[in-house]
Amino acid sequence: MDEKTQTELEAAAFRQLVSHLREHTEVQNIDLMNLAGFCRNCLSKWYRAAAEERGLEMDYEQAREIIYGMPYSEWKAKYQKDDSK
């Protein structure tokens, strides 16, 4: 497999992962961290780092909005469960 095709497949898999996480808002970040060792916030940080490696300016909140599909504050208000029970 050539590098371009591999990159395209990796990008498609990443887009599907992000889409899956957007659809499954019942899955909390703490659950992801406990089970997989990463969460939506980690993906946001990795996305931002990749952008910066390519000379693109992007802050953490911009990256979060790309991963969450909305501003983080909105996602948090709609979907984050209170863990103080």
Beta strands, then each sheet from edge to edge (+ up, - down):
end
